[in-house]
Amino acid sequence: MPWNETHYNSDAFDDLLTQAESTIDINERRNVMAKVEKQVQDDAIMVQPFFRSVMFAASDKIKNIKMHPTVYHQWNKVWIDA
């Protein structure tokens, strides 16, 4: 398959994925997908990132300031409304 950049090949994974795709009940599908995800993690074919909470606070006087996921600020687009 052209999208399979890792060339990962597992019959057990394929069977679980087929089961998940054919499961209508969302809670049952979640349980099957948890097995799919665990297999991918255990076989170490991918790095699963984690996300940390990032806080952001600014006065109402600060205009056009936006939180960026990488905490990169473009100060040239920000102004103070006195």
Secondary structure, DSSP 8 states (H G I E B T S, - for coil): -TT-TT----HHHHHHHHHHHT--SHHHHHHHHHHHHHHHHHTT-S-------------TTEES----TT----GGG-EE--
